[in-house]
């Protein structure tokens, strides 16, 4: 299985991100993480639109929005 994954480019309009989430039927909660490997740095679980907006405003790099995996391990 591969979780639904959306790529967000640095500087992308927040409204465009919300539209991608809607099109791909991604539901809260989900996770966000930088597009580059960072040993879990800046990995966050997102429960609300407000949390997503705060993350988007603070993280100045490409990141991934991904379906939350409810298994004990992700590889």
ABEGO torsion letter per residue (X at the ends): XBBBBBBBBBGBBAAAAAAAAAAAGBBOBBBBBBABBAGGBGBBBBABAAAAAAAAAABABBBBBBBBBABABBX
